[in-house]
Amino acid sequence: MKASHESSNLDVLRGTAVLLVLFAHLLVFWGVPLLGRLTVIYLGLLGVLLFFVHTSLVLMFSLERQTAKMGPRHAWLIFMIRRCFRVYPLSMLIVTVIFFAKIPAVSLGTHTLKVADLNWWGYIANLGLFQNLTNATSVVGPLWSLPYEMQMYVLLPALFWFALRLKSVWGLLVLWLCSVGLALVQMEFGRIPDFVKYVPCFLPGIIAFKLSKSAVPRIPFAVLPALLTVWSVVFAITPKSIQYPVAWLICLLTGMMLPQFIEVKSSSVKLVSHLLAKYSYGIYIAHYVCIWAAFLALKHLPLPVQWVVFWVLMVGLPAALYHTVEGPMIKYGNTLTKRMFGERQSSRQDAANLGEPELSGQEAGR
């Protein structure tokens, strides 16, 4: 698993995460809160937390490529500009449409979706993705996780340099333990932003990045989906009182094991996971809208027709959003930073200094 080429295993992880979210919410909407002893909605939460592991890992690779091409100067600013153009255009579009059209997309229940009760300040908080700091309701349910991602992005460049300068992974493991301690304090006493509760889910991606520098993949790929299945079952039967500690451990083990897996060989698995990963942001942020449109707005239609509409929307809308909003804005953000800061002529030497060949390949957060 190197930054110099795309990792289909990371696509599998991201695709699995978004499917956990989608199917958990579909089951809850259709009145299936339990599958045996499994609490279905917990699967959706696990999907989000696995997103956090994936995101921090691929953004470490992205920072590595960025630094090799553009140098360390202005690294934080370049990184944040690109992330803003990656995240904000689509989220702002969805927030604005749902807010002004009064689409019910905030609270999911059996055959129900509720409209967010937001004032203008709540709308602005959603636009800026800081609603967790103002206690504003997310205008669309899955939007709750994006503020934590944006706040973690502020720290990732510093963590990138910290990881590079460490001789081994032990320093990052100590940092993870410290983050767990801080998160436990927050959960017990409050008075600290709840952002710290998710830091132990982001740090394993950085641990995976550090391990990828020396790990020789030996574990067959087939173990990865089996492992994710085990994690899902374990998390879904975990009592709520210890849910987050179990999630932190799952994220840590996932991060530590990711560099150990041999890359998937199946072309069909590669294709499906690549498409899921590519359109995952649109799937994640728009699937409540698809549920509302197919099963509530069109509830007068026969159920088979509703399902056809749902899957057409579920496939078509994320693809349309990617090609009309996400993709162009990602390219514009990259072009803008190159225009503002340029690329270093010595990028090949910079890459050598980072211990890697000149880097290209998988763009983060697809």
Backbone torsions as a table, in degrees:
resi	resn	phi	psi	omega
1	MET	NA	99.6	-177.5
2	LYS	-124.7	158.4	178.7
3	ALA	-72.6	-14.8	-175.1
4	SER	-81.0	-3.8	175.7
5	HIS	-150.8	160.1	-179.7
6	GLU	-71.1	143.5	176.9
7	SER	-108.1	112.8	176.6
8	SER	-67.4	-26.6	177.1
9	ASN	-63.0	-36.6	177.0
10	LEU	-69.0	-34.8	173.8
11	ASP	-62.6	-39.3	177.9
12	VAL	-62.4	-43.5	179.4
13	LEU	-62.0	-47.3	-178.5
14	ARG	-67.1	-40.8	178.0
15	GLY	-63.5	-40.4	177.3
16	THR	-62.9	-41.8	-178.9
17	ALA	-61.1	-45.9	-177.1
18	VAL	-71.1	-32.3	176.6
19	LEU	-68.7	-37.0	175.8
20	LEU	-59.2	-43.7	178.8
21	VAL	-64.0	-49.4	-175.7
22	LEU	-61.4	-50.5	-174.5
23	PHE	-73.8	-30.6	174.3
24	ALA	-62.1	-44.9	-178.7
25	HIS	-70.4	-35.7	176.0
26	LEU	-63.2	-44.9	-179.3
27	LEU	-63.9	-41.8	177.8
28	VAL	-62.5	-42.1	179.5
29	PHE	-61.6	-36.3	-179.0
30	TRP	-91.2	18.3	171.7
31	GLY	75.3	33.0	177.8
32	VAL	-120.3	76.7	-178.5
33	PRO	-75.9	-18.3	-178.9
34	LEU	-130.4	142.2	168.8
35	LEU	-120.3	92.8	-170.4
36	GLY	65.6	-120.6	177.8
37	ARG	-92.5	0.1	-176.4
38	LEU	-84.5	127.1	173.1
39	THR	-84.7	110.5	-168.0
40	VAL	-61.4	-42.3	-174.6
41	ILE	-64.7	-24.3	177.4
42	TYR	-65.1	-29.2	177.7
43	LEU	-63.3	-37.6	177.2
44	GLY	-64.6	-41.9	178.0
45	LEU	-63.6	-42.5	177.9
46	LEU	-60.2	-40.0	177.4
47	GLY	-57.3	-43.5	179.3
48	VAL	-63.6	-43.4	-177.8
49	LEU	-68.2	-32.6	173.2
50	LEU	-69.1	-32.4	171.4
51	PHE	-55.3	-42.3	-177.1
52	PHE	-63.4	-41.5	176.8
53	VAL	-60.8	-50.2	-179.0
54	HIS	-59.1	-47.5	-175.7
55	THR	-59.8	-48.0	-177.5
56	SER	-66.0	-33.9	178.6
57	LEU	-67.4	-51.7	-176.5
58	VAL	-68.9	-26.0	176.6
59	LEU	-75.7	-25.5	169.7
60	MET	-63.2	-44.8	176.9
61	PHE	-63.4	-39.8	178.7
62	SER	-62.4	-43.1	177.9
63	LEU	-64.6	-34.9	177.9
64	GLU	-64.2	-45.6	177.3
65	ARG	-65.1	-43.8	-179.1
66	GLN	-59.7	-44.8	-178.2
67	THR	-67.7	-37.5	177.9
68	ALA	-63.8	-35.5	-176.4
69	LYS	-88.7	-34.3	-170.7
70	MET	-119.9	-2.9	178.4
71	GLY	82.1	169.8	-176.7
72	PRO	-78.4	-18.9	-178.3
73	ARG	-66.8	135.9	-179.5
74	HIS	61.6	20.0	-175.1
75	ALA	-59.1	-43.9	-178.2
76	TRP	-63.6	-44.3	-177.6
77	LEU	-66.1	-43.9	178.2
78	ILE	-60.1	-45.9	-179.0
79	PHE	-60.2	-47.5	-176.3
80	MET	-68.6	-36.9	177.1
81	ILE	-61.6	-45.8	-179.9
82	ARG	-64.6	-40.3	179.5
83	ARG	-67.4	-36.6	178.2
84	CYS	-63.9	-42.2	178.4
85	PHE	-70.6	-22.3	177.4
86	ARG	-77.6	-40.2	-169.5
87	VAL	-97.1	-47.1	-167.5
88	TYR	-69.7	-41.6	-175.0
89	PRO	-54.9	-47.1	-178.4
90	LEU	-70.9	-43.9	-178.6
91	SER	-62.9	-39.5	180.0
92	MET	-67.0	-37.8	177.2
93	LEU	-63.4	-49.4	-178.9
94	ILE	-62.9	-45.2	179.9
95	VAL	-59.3	-45.1	-176.9
96	THR	-66.5	-44.7	-179.8
97	VAL	-62.9	-47.3	-177.4
98	ILE	-67.4	-39.5	-178.4
99	PHE	-64.7	-48.1	-175.2
100	PHE	-80.4	-29.0	178.5
101	ALA	-86.1	-6.0	-179.7
102	LYS	55.8	42.6	178.2
103	ILE	-76.9	129.1	177.5
104	PRO	-72.3	109.8	-175.0
105	ALA	-150.3	23.6	-173.7
106	VAL	-107.6	-48.3	-173.4
107	SER	-120.1	115.6	-174.5
108	LEU	-93.8	133.3	174.9
109	GLY	-144.9	-172.6	179.7
110	THR	-64.4	110.9	179.8
111	HIS	57.6	26.0	179.6
112	THR	-138.9	149.3	167.1
113	LEU	-139.7	137.7	-177.3
114	LYS	-106.2	154.0	175.5
115	VAL	-82.9	138.2	178.2
116	ALA	-69.6	132.7	177.0
117	ASP	-90.5	87.4	-173.4
118	LEU	-120.6	141.2	168.7
119	ASN	-94.2	-173.8	-176.7
120	TRP	-65.5	-35.9	178.6
121	TRP	-65.9	-37.4	175.6
122	GLY	-63.9	-38.2	176.9
123	TYR	-62.6	-44.4	179.7
124	ILE	-63.9	-40.5	178.0
125	ALA	-61.6	-39.4	176.1
126	ASN	-66.6	-40.7	177.5
127	LEU	-60.2	-43.7	-177.8
128	GLY	-83.5	-4.7	-178.6
129	LEU	56.9	47.8	171.7
130	PHE	-130.0	27.9	-177.8
131	GLN	-65.0	-22.1	176.0
132	ASN	-68.6	-23.8	180.0
133	LEU	-86.1	-17.0	-177.9
134	THR	-112.7	0.2	-177.4
135	ASN	60.8	26.6	175.6
136	ALA	-81.2	146.4	175.5
137	THR	-67.9	139.7	173.4
138	SER	-72.6	129.7	-174.1
139	VAL	-64.9	-27.5	171.6
140	VAL	-129.3	130.0	-169.5
141	GLY	-44.9	-54.0	-176.0
142	PRO	-64.5	-11.1	-179.3
143	LEU	-66.1	-12.5	-175.4
144	TRP	-57.8	-30.6	-173.6
145	SER	-81.9	-21.6	-173.8
146	LEU	-65.5	-37.5	175.8
147	PRO	-57.4	-38.2	-179.9
148	TYR	-67.1	-36.6	176.1
149	GLU	-64.6	-47.4	-178.7
150	MET	-61.6	-38.7	179.8
151	GLN	-70.5	-33.2	176.8
152	MET	-70.8	-32.4	179.1
153	TYR	-57.3	-33.7	-179.6
154	VAL	-59.7	-32.0	-175.8
155	LEU	-93.0	-19.4	-170.0
156	LEU	-61.7	-41.5	178.7
157	PRO	-59.0	-40.5	177.9
158	ALA	-65.3	-39.7	178.5
159	LEU	-67.5	-32.2	176.2
160	PHE	-60.5	-50.5	-179.6
161	TRP	-66.5	-36.6	176.8
162	PHE	-61.4	-44.8	-179.9
163	ALA	-64.0	-39.1	-179.3
164	LEU	-64.1	-35.5	-174.6
165	ARG	-83.9	-11.6	177.4
166	LEU	-76.1	141.6	178.4
167	LYS	-78.5	-26.7	179.7
168	SER	-143.7	177.7	-177.4
169	VAL	-80.6	-9.1	-173.5
170	TRP	-61.6	-36.2	178.5
171	GLY	-62.3	-36.6	177.5
172	LEU	-71.8	-34.8	177.0
173	LEU	-66.2	-37.8	175.3
174	VAL	-64.2	-42.0	177.8
175	LEU	-61.6	-39.5	178.2
176	TRP	-63.5	-43.0	178.0
177	LEU	-61.7	-39.6	177.1
178	CYS	-63.8	-39.6	180.0
179	SER	-66.5	-35.7	176.0
180	VAL	-63.7	-44.2	178.2
181	GLY	-60.6	-43.9	178.9
182	LEU	-64.7	-39.8	179.0
183	ALA	-64.2	-39.2	178.3
184	LEU	-65.1	-38.1	176.2
185	VAL	-62.7	-43.8	179.7
186	GLN	-62.2	-43.0	-178.1
187	MET	-68.5	-30.9	-177.6
188	GLU	-83.6	-40.2	-171.2
189	PHE	-118.0	-13.4	-174.9
190	GLY	68.5	-150.7	176.0
191	ARG	67.0	-1.0	174.9
192	ILE	-124.2	138.9	178.2
193	PRO	-52.4	138.2	-175.9
194	ASP	-70.2	-2.3	171.7
195	PHE	-52.2	-36.8	-175.9
196	VAL	-64.6	-19.8	179.4
197	LYS	-67.0	-20.5	-176.4
198	TYR	-105.5	-8.7	178.7
199	VAL	-58.0	-40.2	177.6
200	PRO	-64.7	-10.8	175.5
201	CYS	-91.9	-25.3	177.4
202	PHE	-82.9	-40.9	-175.0
203	LEU	-58.6	-33.4	177.6
204	PRO	-59.5	-27.5	174.8
205	GLY	-65.6	-35.7	177.8
206	ILE	-72.6	-36.3	174.2
207	ILE	-62.1	-42.3	177.0
208	ALA	-61.3	-40.3	177.7
209	PHE	-59.5	-46.6	-179.4
210	LYS	-65.0	-42.6	-179.9
211	LEU	-66.2	-30.1	-178.2
212	SER	-64.1	-17.6	-179.2
213	LYS	-72.8	-23.7	-176.4
214	SER	-127.5	-14.1	-174.9
215	ALA	-69.9	139.9	172.8
216	VAL	-108.0	111.3	-176.1
217	PRO	-60.2	125.5	-179.7
218	ARG	-130.8	-16.2	-176.5
219	ILE	-84.8	128.4	179.6
220	PRO	-57.7	145.5	-178.6
221	PHE	-56.6	-36.0	-175.9
222	ALA	-55.8	-23.6	179.4
223	VAL	-70.3	-28.5	-177.2
224	LEU	-62.8	-54.9	177.1
225	PRO	-62.6	-32.7	176.4
226	ALA	-64.6	-41.2	178.7
227	LEU	-64.0	-43.5	179.2
228	LEU	-64.3	-33.4	175.0
229	THR	-65.4	-44.5	178.3
230	VAL	-61.6	-45.3	178.3
231	TRP	-57.6	-41.9	-177.7
232	SER	-63.6	-44.2	-179.8
233	VAL	-65.7	-46.5	-178.8
234	VAL	-59.8	-46.2	-176.6
235	PHE	-67.8	-36.6	-176.7
236	ALA	-72.9	-16.3	176.8
237	ILE	-106.3	3.7	-178.4
238	THR	-75.1	132.7	175.1
239	PRO	-59.7	144.7	-176.0
240	LYS	-59.5	-29.6	-176.9
241	SER	-63.8	-26.2	179.3
242	ILE	-120.8	21.5	-174.8
243	GLN	-59.4	-48.4	-175.4
244	TYR	-70.8	-43.4	174.4
245	PRO	-55.9	-39.5	176.8
246	VAL	-65.4	-40.7	178.6
247	ALA	-62.3	-41.8	179.3
248	TRP	-61.5	-41.3	179.9
249	LEU	-67.7	-41.5	177.0
250	ILE	-59.7	-45.1	179.9
251	CYS	-63.3	-41.8	179.3
252	LEU	-62.6	-48.0	-179.4
253	LEU	-63.7	-37.5	177.4
254	THR	-62.5	-47.7	179.7
255	GLY	-61.5	-41.3	-178.4
256	MET	-69.8	-28.8	-176.6
257	MET	-90.6	-23.8	-174.9
258	LEU	-52.6	-46.5	-179.0
259	PRO	-68.4	-10.5	-176.6
260	GLN	-87.2	-10.1	-174.3
261	PHE	-87.2	134.9	171.3
262	ILE	-66.5	141.1	-178.6
263	GLU	-62.7	141.7	178.6
264	VAL	-60.5	140.7	-178.7
265	LYS	-102.2	-26.3	-174.3
266	SER	-64.3	123.3	-179.7
267	SER	-67.1	-33.4	179.9
268	SER	-69.5	-41.4	177.0
269	VAL	-64.2	-41.5	178.1
270	LYS	-59.7	-45.0	-177.2
271	LEU	-65.7	-49.7	-177.6
272	VAL	-63.3	-45.7	-178.6
273	SER	-67.7	-33.8	177.0
274	HIS	-63.7	-45.0	-179.8
275	LEU	-66.7	-42.0	177.6
276	LEU	-60.8	-43.7	-179.7
277	ALA	-66.6	-41.7	-177.8
278	LYS	-61.7	-41.6	-175.8
279	TYR	-102.4	13.2	-173.0
280	SER	-64.4	-36.7	-179.4
281	TYR	-62.7	-45.1	178.0
282	GLY	-65.1	-39.9	177.2
283	ILE	-61.0	-45.5	-175.8
284	TYR	-64.4	-46.8	-171.3
285	ILE	-84.8	-17.2	-174.5
286	ALA	-112.5	-1.6	-172.0
287	HIS	-71.7	-27.1	173.8
288	TYR	-63.6	-39.8	178.5
289	VAL	-63.1	-39.8	178.8
290	CYS	-66.0	-40.2	176.8
291	ILE	-61.9	-46.6	179.4
292	TRP	-60.9	-48.0	-175.3
293	ALA	-63.6	-42.4	-174.7
294	ALA	-79.9	-42.1	-168.6
295	PHE	-105.5	-15.0	178.3
296	LEU	-113.5	-52.5	178.9
297	ALA	-63.9	-31.0	-178.6
298	LEU	-112.7	30.8	-175.6
299	LYS	-66.6	-14.6	177.9
300	HIS	-76.6	-13.9	-179.6
301	LEU	-84.2	158.3	176.3
302	PRO	-57.5	147.3	-175.8
303	LEU	-58.1	-41.4	177.7
304	PRO	-59.3	-37.1	178.4
305	VAL	-66.3	-39.7	178.0
306	GLN	-59.8	-42.6	179.5
307	TRP	-65.8	-38.8	176.5
308	VAL	-61.0	-46.1	179.1
309	VAL	-60.5	-43.0	-178.8
310	PHE	-58.9	-49.3	-175.9
311	TRP	-71.9	-31.1	173.9
312	VAL	-62.6	-46.4	177.8
313	LEU	-65.4	-40.0	-175.3
314	MET	-67.4	-28.7	176.5
315	VAL	-88.8	-45.4	-172.0
316	GLY	-76.1	-39.9	-175.0
317	LEU	-66.7	-49.7	177.4
318	PRO	-59.4	-38.0	178.3
319	ALA	-64.5	-44.3	179.1
320	ALA	-63.5	-42.2	179.4
321	LEU	-64.2	-38.0	179.7
322	TYR	-64.8	-47.2	-173.3
323	HIS	-79.1	-20.2	179.6
324	THR	-101.8	-24.4	-176.6
325	VAL	-122.5	-62.4	-173.4
326	GLU	-59.1	-58.9	-176.4
327	GLY	-55.6	-53.7	179.3
328	PRO	-58.9	-38.0	-179.4
329	MET	-72.0	-35.1	174.7
330	ILE	-61.4	-47.0	-179.8
331	LYS	-63.6	-39.8	-179.7
332	TYR	-66.1	-41.3	177.9
333	GLY	-60.7	-41.7	177.6
334	ASN	-65.7	-43.4	179.3
335	THR	-63.7	-41.3	-178.7
336	LEU	-62.9	-44.7	-178.9
337	THR	-68.9	-34.6	175.7
338	LYS	-65.3	-39.4	178.7
339	ARG	-67.5	-38.5	-178.0
340	MET	-75.7	-39.1	-170.8
341	PHE	-118.2	-15.5	179.6
342	GLY	72.0	172.6	174.7
343	GLU	-111.7	141.1	-178.7
344	ARG	-70.3	138.8	177.0
345	GLN	-68.4	-24.0	-176.4
346	SER	-97.7	29.7	-174.9
347	SER	-60.0	-30.4	179.5
348	ARG	-66.7	-39.8	178.1
349	GLN	-70.0	-36.8	177.3
350	ASP	-60.0	-42.2	-179.9
351	ALA	-62.8	-40.1	178.8
352	ALA	-63.3	-37.8	178.9
353	ASN	-65.3	-27.4	178.1
354	LEU	-83.4	-2.8	179.4
355	GLY	82.6	19.1	-179.2
356	GLU	-133.6	157.2	168.2
357	PRO	-67.7	168.7	178.4
358	GLU	-55.0	132.8	-163.3
359	LEU	-103.0	144.1	172.1
360	SER	-158.4	174.7	173.7
361	GLY	126.0	-143.2	-169.6
362	GLN	-56.7	121.2	177.4
363	GLU	-83.3	140.1	-172.7
364	ALA	-71.4	153.5	170.5
365	GLY	64.8	33.1	-177.3
366	ARG	-65.4	NA	NA
